[in-house]
Amino acid sequence: MISSRQKTTDFSPARAFNALCTGLAVTLLALLLAGCKQNETKARPGVLTVAQEQQSSWVRNFHPFLPMGVARWGTSAGIYEPLMIFNRMTGEYVPWLATSYVWRGNAEALVFTIREGVLWSDGEPFTAADVVYTFNLLKENPALDTGGLWDYLSSVELDEEGRVVMVFSRPYSPGLMSLAQLPIVPRHVWSKLKDPITFTNPNPVATGPFTEVLSFESQVYELGRNPLYWKEGYPKVEALRFPAFPTNEQVTLALINGELDWAGSFVPAIDRIFVAKDPEHHGYWFPAVAGSVYLYPSQWVKAFHDVRVRKALSLALDREMINRVAMYNYTRLPEPAGLSDGYAKWRHPDIKPVDGWVHFDPAAASRLLDEAGYRRSGKTGMRTGPDGDPMSFEISVIAGWSDWVRACQVMARNLQAVGIDAKVKAYDFTGWFEKVQRGEFELSIGWADDGPTPYRVFRGIMATETVKPFGDNTYVNWHRFGNQEADDLLARFERTVEFSEQRKIAWRLQEIYIEDAPAIPIFLNPSWGEYNTRRFVGWPTAENPYVRLSTNHPPEPLIVMTRLYPAPDSASAQKGDTQ
């Protein structure tokens, strides 16, 4: 038996590598901090500074139906609002521009009751007719329907009671979140546009808490609060300020310097680097509810057609080392079916953490590879297949995503240890995303589709309808794996709104996932979130988990924005703008 003291002093390559990575990160940040301190900037009292979207400069675009990165983050997190917001921490829909919803039949139609007394930021009344107009705008302009809402919608109209009725062309219960969270636009503005697709919307009219563009420069912009906001007395924050940060390291430095109030970034050794700098005011919260991060074996590679090889890849991975070295122990190891804590109530009751192939067992990995005909050969000890081709694969990753890069470096070493010649190749985000969407990769780290239920997770990983030809772009199922029984189960899931029935279907989908190993979960994906209470308080925390702290999941940040208020000892509070 090894004592805890021995464990902390024993030398190992993993511990040395981890210490080296941490030391380098801390040293680099300290040097940069010393050099950048003189550039520290201060926001005005009452202004909340947010880091989101890593961009070297801003382009003024507040189009609510364009993806984040093209349109500014504040578009869907401050300016425009949805009917309802799905709160991942509670698992419930929060009424917003709608006060309630009800299903008709078995996922055949949705009926929303629209909130009264809401004004657009130009003073015009918001009505149910604006909601109907918004959905039909997407129908008339399919390029704006990036979520494919009209793939299952048949009509959106008002009923005799003034409610919005969404009739489906086929039963589709998973559509609730996308429909409920679509940003709503004003009919009296958008109906007059010549081209709603290319419109950059520089001066938006909306219902959100921050609708006024106070200033917009290439390096910083500000959104002022909506004086007509429907939540009486809110927001307590006067304005949102967005400096441009092209790298994660610059965000970290700004956090350390106290220049930021709110961020959603990976910060290495956060207790030492960030919290210890100002323990009274600096905090963070990383709940593991944002799905899992996966290693995808593309069906582009012949060897990965064999389930034994896919399972062997997983068994070769030392996830505890990955969590230490890459994730600084911020997260936990994944469950056998890859479901994060956000899906806790959906997990199969008979599947235990030790079941399946999501654990570290290099000996079992070697046995499976031998059985599949991939044996070690030559002086290097690397494996070759039955056809003589070497098992040599590239792991694709996004350059600059330091946690993912380190995770891939550990995985490459793990795979080399069982005779697979794996090498890491980093691409800029655009290059990486183009490769994975086309399926033209060998192995790649990546995320999975997410939603209120496991439906989107399993559809995006193993539905045959999502398997596109290699070379065609797809937002899900990058690895091109399909299972016909999964298709049938997903179709059954779509046709019911009963939780008990949906959960039974999800249990069988988890069994299929474990049987087929279509994608390899590496770790639970944390919802990154950092805050500073020197200027504002009311942040969600592990002790007060009213919603995720993270800025990375709009429209959930709207809930945070309407709960914050100036810290009692801040300049803004002294002006009288307190809770």
N, C-alpha and C positions, 0 to 999 in steps of 0.2 A: 504493500500500500504506500502511495506517495503522499506526503503531507502537503498541506496548502503552501507552506513555506518553501518546500522543495519545488513545487510547481512554479512559484514566482521567480525562482533563481535559476532553474534549468535553462541551458542554452538550447535553442533550436533554430533552424533556418527561418521558420515562420515568425518566431519572436524577433529575430534580428531584422527581418524584412519589415515587420510591422513597426519596430522602433525606428528604423531608418526612415520609412515613409513619414511617420509622425514628426520625427525630428526635423526632417527637411521642410515639411509643411510649416511647422512652427517657426523655424529659422527664416524661411523665405518671407512669411507674413510679417515677421518682426522687422526685417530689413525694409520691406516695402512700406510698412507703417512708419518707420523712421523717415523715409524719404517722402512720404505723401502727407504727413501731418500738416505741412504748411498749406496744403490745398483744401483743408477742411472748410466746409461751408455750413452756414446756419440757416435754418428755415425761420420764417416769421412766427411769432406766437400764434397758436391755433391752427397751424399748417402741419399736416401729417405727411411725412416723407416715406415713400414706398419704393422698394426695388422690385421690379418685375419686368420681364422681357429683356434678355441680354442683347442690347443693341448698341452700336457705336454712335448712332445718331437717330433722332426721331423723324418720322414722316407723319404729317398731320392727316390722319385717316381715322374716322370714327364710324365706319360702316358696320352695322351690327350683325351682318350675315357673312362677313369675311372672317377667315381664321385669325386667331391671335398670332401676332408676328407681322401680319399685314395691317390689320386694324389694331389700334392701341388697346392695351389691357383694360383701361378704364371704360371702354365701350360697353363691355358686358359685366363690369364690376364697378358700377358707380353711375353710369349715364342711363343705359336702358335697363329695363326690368322685365322679368318673366311673369307668367301667371302664378307659378309656384316654384319653390326651391327645394330640391331633395337634399336633406341634411344627412350626410353620411354618418355622423356620430350618433344620431338618434334613430336613423332608419326610417324617418317620417318625412312627408311633404309639408313644407311650411307655406301656408297661404300668403300670397303676395298681391299681385294685381287681380287674382281670383281669390274668392273667399272659401270656395269648396269645389269638389268635383264628385261625380258619380258615374259609374259604369252603367251602360245599357246592354243587357244580354251578356253573352260570354265574350267580352272584349270586342263587341260589334260597334260600339259608339261611346264617346266620352262627352259628358255635359259639364261645362264650367259655369259657375255663377260668378259674375264679374263684380269687383269692388266698386262701390259708388263713392262719390266725393273726391275723386282723384283728378288733378289738373295736369295738363302738359306744362312744361316749363315756360311756354309762351302765354299761358293763361287760358288756353282753350280746354274745354272739358274732355277728359278721357272717358270713352264709352266702349261698350261691347262691340260696336261697329268697327272700332280700331283693331280689335282682335281679329275679327272676321277678315278685315282688309289685309292684315299682315300675313295671314296664312294663304290667302288667295294671291297675294303678291308673289309668293314663292312658287305657287302653281303656274302663274303666268310667266315667271322668269326662272326656269329650272336651274340656271347657273347659280342662283342664290340658294337653292335647296340642297345645300351640301350634306345635310343629315338624311336626305332621302325620305322626307316626311310624306311626300305624295306617292311614294311607292306603295303605301298602305292606306292613305287617306282617299276617300271618295268625294266628300264635300265638307265644307265648314260654313255654317249658316247660323242665323239667330232663330230661336223658337219664339212662340207667342208670348213667353214670359221674359224675353230679353236675355236669355241665357245663350251661351255659345255651344252649339252642338257639332261635334266632330264625328262624322260617320265614316267608318272604315270600309275599304274595298274588300277586306278579308279580316277575320278576327286577328288582333295583334296586340296583346296585352303589354309586351315590352315597349310599345310606343309611348307609354305614359310620360316617361321622363323627358324625352325629346320634345314632346308636344307641350308639356307643362313649362319647360325651361327655355322655350324660344323667346328671344327678345321681341317686345311689341313696339311697333313704330306708329307715329301719328298719320292717319289717313289724310288729314288736311295739308300735310307737308309732302309726303311721299307720292301721293296721287298726282302731284303737279310736276314730278321729275320727268325729263325726257329719257334719261337712261339710268334706272336705279342700280344697274350692275356696276357701272364705272364711277358712280357718284362717290366722292370721298367724304362727304358729310362733315365739312370742316367746322360747322357751327350747329351741333345737334340740338334738336328739340326732343325732349324725352321726359320720363316721369321719375327718374332716379334721384338719389340724394345729392349727386354731384354732376350737374349738367352744364355749368358755365365754364367755358374755356377762358380762363383769366389771362393766360399767356402761353405762347407756344414757340419755342426756339429749338434748334437742332440738338442741344444738350440737356434741356430741361423743359417740362411743361407743367402747367397747373390747372386743376379743375376746381372751381368754386362750388359751394353748396347751392342747392336749388332752393330759392326762397319760398317756393310754392309746394315744397315736398309734403306728401300726404300723411306721413307719420309726424304728427304734431309734436313740435319741440325738437325734432331731429332733422339732420345730424347735428351732434354737438361739435363736430370737427368743422372748421371754417373752410378748409381747402385740402386737396390732395396734391402733393408735389412729386414729380417723377424725374429724377436725374437719369441720364443714360449711362449704363455700365456695360461695357462689352464683354467682360469676363466675370466668372464666379469669384475670382480672387479680389477684384475691385469691390464687389458687393461685400465680401467678408471684411475688407479694410474699412469700408464705410460703416458697417455695423460696429466694429471695434471702436472707431472714432466717435461713435454716438451721433453720426450724421443721419442714420436711418431709424425710423420708428417701427417699420414692418417690412419683413422680407420672407421669402420662401425658398431659401437656397441651402445647398449642402455646405456645411462649414466643418472643416476638419478639427478634431480635438476641441470641440466647442466649449466645454467647461473651462479649459485652460485659456483658450484664445479669446473667447467672447464673454462668457459669464464672469470669469475672474476679474476682468477689466473693470466691471461695475456690478458686483453681485446684487446690490440693492435694486437695480433697475433693469439689468439685462436678463432675458429669459428665452426659453425655447420650448417647443413641444412637437414631437415627431410620432404621432400615433401611426401604427402600421395598418392603416385601413385603405390604402390606395392601390389595392391589387398586389400582384407579385411582379418581380422582374425575372425574365426568362432568358435562357439560352435556347435559341431556335436552330434546330438542325434542318436545313432546307432539303426538300425532296428533289432539288436540283442535283444532289449528290447521291449516287447509286447506293453507297454504303448505308445511307440513312433510311433507305426503304425497309431495312431489317430492324424490327422492333428490339431485337437483342442488342444491336449496336446503340440504338437510342437510349436504352436503359443502362448500358455500360457507360456511356458518356456521363450520365447522371451519377451513377455509383462512384465514378472516379473523382467527383468534385468534393473537396473539403470545404463545406459551407461554413463551418465554424471559423476556419482560417479566413475565408472571404469576408465574413462579418467583422473579424478583428482588423484585418489589413485594409480592406476597402471601405468598410462602413463604420469603423470606429465603434463597433458594438452598439450602433444606434438602433438596430432592428433585430429580428429573430429569424430562425430558420423556417422555411415554408412547411406547410402541411402537405401530406402526400398528394392531394389533388390540387395543390397550388392556391387554394382560396385564402385570402387575407382575413384579418380580424373583422373587416367590414362585412364579411359573409359568414360570421360565426354561427348564426341561426340556421344557415343552409348546409352546414357541414354534415357529412354522412355519420350517423352515430356509431356505426360498426367499423369505421376506418380509423385505425390508431396511428399515432405519429411514426411508429416503427414499421408500419406496413409499406409495401411497395418498394420503390427504388429511389426515393428522395432522401438518402442518407449516404454517408461516406463508407464505402466498402471496396477499396481498390482490388482486393483479391477476387471478390465476386465480379467486378467489372472485367478483370482479366479472363475469368472463366467464361463469361458470356462472349467475349471477343474471340476466344479460342474456339468456342462452340460454333460461332458464326463463320469460322474459316479465316479469321484475321489473326495471323500468328506473327510472333516476333521473328526477325531474320536479320542476318548480316551483323556487322560489328557494332552498329549503332543500337541494336535492340529495338528499333522501330518496327511496326507491324506492316505487313502487306496483305492484300486481300486474296481471295481465291483466283482472281484473274492476274495477280502479280502487281497490281497497282498499289503504291504506298498509301498508307493512311496519313496523309498530309493535308491539313486543313487550316484555313485562315479564319480567325475570329474577328468579325467586324465590330467596331465600336466608334462612338462619337469622340473626336478629338476635343479636349478641354473638359469633358465630363470626368473629372479626376477620379471620382469614386468608381464609376463604371470601368474606366481604363485599368485601375488597380485590380478590380474584380476579374477582368479578362486576363490580366497577367498571372494571377493566381490560378485561374482555370487552365491556362495554357500549360503551366508547370504541372498541375495535377494530371492533365491528359498525357503529357510527355512521360510521366512516371509509369503509366500503364501501356506505353508503346505507341501513342498517337502523336505524330509530329504536328503540334498545334502552334501557330504563331499569331500574334495580335497585330491587326492593322487598323490604325485610327484614320478616320475620314472626317472632314468638316461635316456639319449637320446635314447640309443639302446633299452632299455626295453620299453619305450614309443612308439617308432617308430614301433617296432614289434607288439605291441598290436593294434595300430590303423590300420596298414596295413592288419592285419588279421580280423579286424572288431570286435574283442573281447574286447569291452569296452562298457560302458553305455553312458557317456557323455565325450567328450574330446575337449579341445581347440586345434586349428590347423589352418594351412594355406590352401589356395586353389591353384589349378593350375593357371598359369598366361600366358599371351601372348599378342600379339598386338591387338587382338579383344576379345570380350567376349566369343568366341566359347569355348576355353579351360576351362574357369570358369564354364560355365553351363554344358559342357560335363562331367567335373570331379565331379559335384555335383548331376546331375540327369539324366544321360544317362544310359539306361538299359544295354548297351554293357559293361559298366564299373562296373556293379554289379557282384562281384565275390562271390563264396560260402564263408561262414564264415570259417576262418581258412586258406584260401588262401591269399597270399600276393597281394596287389595292391597298386600302387602309388597314385591313385586318388579314389574318392568315397569310402572313408573309412567307411562311415555310411550305405552303401549299399541301396541307394534309386534310383528308376528308374521311368521314366515317358515316355510312348510310344509316346505321341505327341511331347515331347522334342526330342526324337530320330528322328522323321520325319523332324523336323525343322533343327536339326543339320546336317542331310543328305543333305537337301536343301542348307544349308550354305556351305557345302563342294563343291557343284557343281557350285558355282558362284564366280567370282572375282569382281563383281560390288558392290561398297560400298553401294549404295542406297538399293539394294536388301538385302544385308547382314544386314543392319541396321534394316530393317523392320522385318526380322527374329529375330534379337536380341530383338526387342521390344516385340514380342510375347513370347519369352523365359522369359523375365522379368515378364510378366503377369502370366505365369505358375508358376514361382518361388514364386511370392507373393500368388498365390492360394494354393500352396502345402507346403510351408515352409519346404523344405528339409534340410536346414542348416540355422543356426542362426548367422547372422553377428553381431560382437561385437563392433569393431572399425576399422577404416581405418588403414591399415598397413603402418607405415612410412618407408621410405627408409633411414635408419640410415646412417649418414655421419658426421665425424668430421675432422678438418684440422688444421694445424699450419703453419702460413705464415712466421715464423722466418727464415726458410731456403729456402722454395719454395713458389712461387706464381703462379696464373693462375687457381686457384680452381673454380669449378662451385659453384654458390651460387644462392640464390633466386633472386638476382639482375642480375646475369649472368648465367641463367639456360641452358647452352649449352648441358648438359647431367646430369644424376644423379651423385651426389657426392659419393654416397654409394659405398663401395667396394664389396657389396654382390650380384652383378648382372653381373658377367662376360658374354660376353666380353666387356660390356660397359666401364669398367675401362681403356681399351686400348685408348679410346678417351681422357680420362683425362691425361694419361701418355704422350701423344703426344702434350699436351697443356701446361704442367708445365714447369717452368724455374726457375733458382735460384733467390732468393730474392736479390734485388740490393745491400743490405748491408751484404749479406752472404759471407762466406769465398770462396765459389765456384764462386760467381759472381766476386769477386776480382781477381780470376784466369782468368777471361775472358770468362766463359761459361755462357753467358746471352742470352736473347731473341734476 
